[in-house]
Amino acid sequence: MAAEKKLKEYGIAFKGLKDGEHLFEYRLKDAFFELFEQPQVETGDLLATVTLLKSSRMLEFRFRIEGEVGTVCDRCLSDVNVPIDYEGTLYVNFGDEYAEPTEEIVIIPHEEHTFNIASYLYEFIVVSVPIRHIHPDNEDGTPGCDPEMLERLEEYMVHDDISVSEEEDADDDEPVDPRWDELKKLINKNNK
């Protein structure tokens, strides 16, 4: 119930507004992300500036979202903040029933008087999270990741720097399954 009440804070009552441009700002912090079930983003500090261009026939919402969200570093698995910078437009038209014909167009019933942008803000943030999240390098060029975790990872890394003679020695110790030789012949035959 409290979440529903909080979500209403992101409803824009457009019926009482004059035609023209209207500006709304939202500070999105951890409490915002808690409003969504199974959030892909759980922490953050962002400023969302929403410009509404209202006309009698449609609503145009221009979104500008800047800040950072918390996630887990892909390299060292510790917490890292990644920057978010999103700009986009959402067009809202009026029709008989609710529909989303495209990602940029929403149709709402004529009798609606508010439009809630919370789920759109959340979606725009999620799609703006970089695919790869790692700590930025330090000024001296070393990784900004947790050094203790990097040392542990290095212990388990497989390195391809085995010399040719070491490979031959390793091959001599183990008998080779003759099926592999036949497979190599097939591969070489297909590559010619």
Secondary structure, 3 states (H helix, E strand, C coil): CHHHHHHHHHEEECCCCCCEEEEEEEEECHHHHCCCCCCCCCEEEEEEEEEEEECCCEEEEEEEEEEEEEEECCCCCCEEEEEEEEEEEEEEEEECCCECCCCCEEEEECCCCEEECHHHHHHHHHHHCCCCCCCCCCCCCCCCCCHHHHHHHHHHCCCCCCCHHHHHHHHHHCCCCHHHHHHHHHHHHHHC
